[in-house]
């Protein structure tokens, strides 16, 4: 894992995570069956709201690493919410695979030529996102520290 952390640094991981999240936020409005964007469906905004929580966590990790700060309870709470969001990411992987495999059901219908590439892109991006999120958790533990709030005040040394 140490070799991986030399290749995929925390900056590269955060940048790639932001890129994947923004791409998925845009692609969540795209209908692969119709080759159109749907902005008036309320379901399309759920992932975007959850992705904002993920982006907030990435910002907090970036700030804590950059300022060399210890983890705090607010950061821990955002990370715990992100643990729950990981289940949503798992569901989105399942849903994207179901859409990709549904091409046999609609053989008699006119399916756009962009169906397979876009559906495959969705599956790949949704599959990469949990891996990058778990890697961010590992980086947080390695670079910022573990959540140890029992003796938090005794570990603070303001003279350093």
Secondary structure as UniProt FT lines:
FT   HELIX           2..7
FT   HELIX           10..27
FT   TURN            28..29
FT   STRAND          30..31
FT   TURN            32..35
FT   STRAND          36..37
FT   TURN            42..43
FT   HELIX           44..67
FT   HELIX           73..101
FT   HELIX           102..104
FT   TURN            105..108
FT   TURN            113..114
FT   HELIX           115..139
FT   HELIX           140..144
FT   TURN            150..151
FT   HELIX           152..155
FT   TURN            158..159
//
